[in-house]
Amino acid sequence: MSKLLNCSFDSYLHFGGRQFLRSASLHTDPCFSLGSGAINEPAEPGQLKPVNRRSWKQSDLHVVLVEPQIPQNTGCIARTCAATAVPLHLVEPLAFKLDSSKLKRAGLDYWPHVCMKVHSSWKEFINHYDQIQQPKRLVAFSARSSESFTGSGFHFQRGDWMLFGSETVGLPKEVLDDVYAQGGRVVKIPIVDRHVRSLNVSVAAGIGVYEAIRQVEQAAEESLTHSETTT
């Protein structure tokens, strides 16, 4: 994403030739990103390079990876976040260094367009989340959930923070307990589990992000249409 746009909720964002009716904002705080400088220049091992720039990001959706273990998966998810302008949050401990060549390779040359924050622990992330004043909700993806995200009782909404756990154990009980305590939801992506235990986390994140965008856009369009017809 190369353009910086400041759109209101009812304005159209032209993104790759397609109109996205979503809330956008200009973000002027330092955004930690594996930008071109961090990729091409020497950096401290495991450290992100702070980039003071006007980083365009969406304010209505977030992706959170809790204790990810495989750098290629995180890189693929970062690429999805760059393609959709959705901020990415990493919750430590990570099983890889942030200067890992595997991580950077999976994200290709899209890192300058990823708005990413690293949180030192789940507790630190929750403290950060609690300070957010905008409408928000935690949505945890877990293969152990009894509720499908495709069911009639669940709908994505603006302000959803989508949580994905590590590749081996998923989301810790502490995280799931906090999700419920915060009034969030724990859902699963339905699969035929006769032969497959779970989806790859990067695939799961892609499914979640694009379905969330579809539903948020649809709700926004319906709201706009209703507003136009009543004025």
Secondary structure, 3 states (H helix, E strand, C coil): CCCCCCCCCCCCEEECCEEECCCEEEECCCEEECCHHHHHCCCCCCCCEEECCCEEEECCEEEEEECCCCHHHHHHHHHHHHHHCCCEEEECCCCCCCCCHHHHHHCCCCHHHCCEEEECCHHHHHHHHHCCCCCCEEEEECCCCCCECCCCCCCCCCCEEEEECECCCECCHHHHHHHHHCCCEEEECCCCCCCCCCCCHHHHHHHHHHHHHHHHHHHHHHHHHHHHHCC
